[in-house]
Amino acid sequence: MEELICSVEFLRGGGELVARVSSEAGGVREYRAGAADDVIEQVINDLQEEFESAPAS
């Protein structure tokens, strides 16, 4: 059975890229950067930390 563990949205507006991440453990948070690489790196680092510290289900 599949289970949704997080949702990630990427939006562009006002000359910057916004990533909106939502998960049960971390809630909703946003990351902003002028370059896609920068905001994607922020999201990756955050999710790695969250899921490495989460107990296995």
SULZIMO-V620068 format. One record per residue. N is the residue number from 1. RES is the residue in three letters. PSI is psi in radians with two decimals (NA if undefined). Layout:
BEGIN
n	res	psi
N	RES	PSI
N	RES	PSI
END
This chain:
BEGIN
n	res	psi
1	MET	2.41
2	GLU	2.56
3	GLU	2.26
4	LEU	2.11
5	ILE	-0.41
6	CYS	2.83
7	SER	2.36
8	VAL	2.22
9	GLU	2.41
10	PHE	2.22
11	LEU	2.58
12	ARG	2.30
13	GLY	2.46
14	GLY	0.54
15	GLY	0.15
16	GLU	2.83
17	LEU	2.36
18	VAL	2.29
19	ALA	2.22
20	ARG	2.04
21	VAL	2.35
22	SER	2.25
23	SER	2.80
24	GLU	-0.74
25	ALA	-0.69
26	GLY	-0.13
27	GLY	-2.69
28	VAL	2.30
29	ARG	2.77
30	GLU	2.58
31	TYR	2.45
32	ARG	2.45
33	ALA	2.79
34	GLY	-0.40
35	ALA	2.48
36	ALA	-0.75
37	ASP	-0.71
38	ASP	-0.81
39	VAL	-0.62
40	ILE	-0.70
41	GLU	-0.70
42	GLN	-0.78
43	VAL	-0.81
44	ILE	-0.85
45	ASN	-0.76
46	ASP	-0.80
47	LEU	-0.63
48	GLN	-0.84
49	GLU	-0.77
50	GLU	-0.82
51	PHE	-0.40
52	GLU	-0.53
53	SER	-0.15
54	ALA	2.46
55	PRO	2.51
56	ALA	2.48
57	SER	NA
END
